[in-house]
């Protein structure tokens, strides 16, 4: 079995990374209107622009995925990794 370190949990790392991405994206969105902090919202979006719809008659399934990576979300991930290493 692969271990990340003594007493460290992969789920804790995953949750910290996820929270870093979400909080970083939220902070980037909030600072978009502030002139000297607008660089935090700079980023790239990729994924499906229009969702794919599968209509099976009695069941309709919609597939869609869009990811936006911003400077603030990258900073959030780096902070989450630092926090994980400190715990």
Secondary structure, DSSP 8 states (H G I E B T S, - for coil): ---SSTT--HHHHHHHHHHHHHHHHHHHHHGGGSGGGGGGG-EEEEE-SS-EEEE-SS-EEEE--EEEEEHHHHHHHHHHHHHHHH-
